[in-house]
Each structure stands twice: as structure tokens, then as C-alpha cells.
Amino acid sequence: MASRLFEPARALEVIAPKYGSAYRIGGRLVLTCAHLVAEVGSGCQVRSKPNFTDLEAKVVWKAESADVALLELPATVEPWEAVVFGQLPLAKTGEKLEFQLYGWPQWGRTDRGDGRTAAGGRQIEGIIYLADTSPDGLLVLEPNRSPTDKSSLDGSAWEG
């Protein structure tokens, strides 16, 4: 039976051509942002959290009107059970929902002191207030854990 549990072990780092997060959604398929990868049919590098193994994945689909892409891991990788996606309730009563995510935000990187940084995975919990939306109509996530010093970051603190 498929699970709706938060499973950090499903999280992957996309490490090339750009850096970001991804999530194993079932079989050998991985959900990520389209802006992190090149065209369909191209390859990209990902890293598995449980064992920090670098893998070559293939871009198998990119949405035309959204920042979403699917990657496929090689046949040598054990497939995972499919995740269950649901539908959020309509926000008529100001309901709020808890969320959990795992990723590699820019503020979680460690400066090694030699000009290099190491990625630090972060588990982040928070609340989605269903009545709140961005100007674009997107949900607003209110994380409980965030960077303490945003002034030292270039770009988005959540990049990655």
C-alpha cells in the first residue's frame, strides 16, 4: 500500500547541470524543477541521500507551462513504491495544514574554508495557511526553520 508519510530517504540532490532538490515518486522516476535540467533526453547528475552515491539520470519529461520535470534513474537502481498525492481542501474556513520537506537550501551549506562549500540537507516543517495565497495564486508555506542571517546570502535563501 502506498504511503503519505514524509520520507526524507526519497530526497535526491540534483548536482548538475544546476543544483537543486528532487524527490523519488515511484519506480525509478524522480520529480524535480524543470529549470534545473536541460532538454528531454539529456542527462543530469543526482546524488542519493541514504548513501551519497552520484548517479546519472535521464530527463524524460518537462512540462511546457510549469517548472516541473521528471527524471529516470538507471535500471541498476532499485525501484521504489509509488507515493500517494492528494488534493488540498478548499480554503473556505481558514484551515491550516502541516507540511514537512527535505532539501538542500543555500542556507544549509557549510563553508569548508577553502573556497568550497558542502551541501547540508535540512528537514523543514511548517504550516500552509490555505486561505493565504501569493499574488500569483500559489500557496504560501510558512517554515518553522529558516536561515538566521539572510544578509549574507546571494539570491534566494531557499535555492537548492
N, C-alpha and C positions, 0 to 999 in steps of 0.2 A: 504494500500500500504506500502511495506517495505521501510525502511529509510536507507540512507547512512550517517545520521547525527551522530556526536560524542555524545554519550550518557553515561556520567560517572555513571549514576544510574545502568547501566548494569554490572559495575565492581564489582567483588567479591574478597575478601581476602581468599586464601586458608591458613588455620591456622594449620592444622595437616593432615598428618604426617610431612610435611615440610611446610615452609612458602613461599607464593608467590601470584601472581595475577591470576585472571581468568576473563572471560567475558561471559555473558549470550548471546547465539547466537540465541535462539528461543525456544519456548515451555519451557521446563524445562531443556534444555541442556546447558552446560557450557563448554567453551573451555579453556584449561589450558596446562601447560607443563607437559609432562609425568614424568619427574624426581621429581615432587612434590608429586606424589601419588604412592600407592602400586599397586598390580596386579588388573586386571579386576575382578570385583565382590566385591572388598573390599570397605570399607567406608572411608570417609575423612570428615574433618570439614571445613566448609566455613563460611564466615561472609558477610552479606549483607550490602552494604554501606548506602542505604537510612535509614535503621532503626537499623543497627549494631546488628542484630539478628544472633546468631550462629545457623547453620543448619548442619545436617548430609546429605552428598551427597554420591552417589554411583559411583564408577569408572565403566563406561560402555564400554569404548574402549580406547586402546592405540595403536599408530602407531608402526609398527615394525622397521622402519628405520628413524624415525624423533622424535623429542622431543615434541610430541603433544598427548593430551589425551582429552576425553570427560567425563564429569561428568553429572549425572542426579540428579536434586533436587527432594525432596519428593513431592508426589501428593498434599500435603497441601499447596504448594507454587503455587501462580497464574502464569500461563504460560505467556511468552512474545512473541510478534510478532517476526518473523524471521528477522535477519539482512540481508543486501544485501552485498555480497562480489563481488568485481570486479577484473579485471585484469589490472596490471600496463602496461602503454605503453612501447614499446621498446625504449631503450635509444640510439637513433641514433643522437640526436641533443643536448645532454647535458641538457635535460629538468629536471626541479626540481618540486617536489610536496610537498605541505604542509601536515603535519600529526599532529594528536592530540592523546594522550593516557592518561589513568588514571591508576595509580598503587600505590604500596606501596614500593618504593625503600628504601634500607637501609639508605640512607642519609636523608630520610624524617622521621625517627623515633625520638621520643623525649625521652631523658633520664629523668626518673622520680626521680632520685637521690637516690633511694632505691635499686639499682641493677636491676630494671625492666625498660623496655622501652615500649612506646606506639607507635603503628603504626600511621603514619600520611600520609593520602592519598595525592597524588600530581597530579595535572593536568599538563601535559607537552606537549608543542607544539614544532615543529621544521620543518626541511626540509629534504627530501630524494632527494639526487642528483642521478638521475637514472644512470648516467654514472660511478659513483663510486661503486666499489664492494670490499668486503673483499677478502682475499686470498682464502676463501672457496666459493667465488661466491655469497655471501649474500649481500643484500642491506645494505648500511651504513646510519644510522639515525643520524642526527645532531641536538640534542636537544638544545632549547634556554634556558632551565632551567636545571641546574645541581648542584652538590654539590660544595661548595666553598672551603672546606678543605678536600681534598681526602686523606691526610696523616693519618688521624685518623681512617680510615675505614679498616677493615679486609675483604679481598676478593673483590668482585665486588661491587662498589657503587650502581649498578642498581639491585642487588639481591633483590628479593621480587616483 
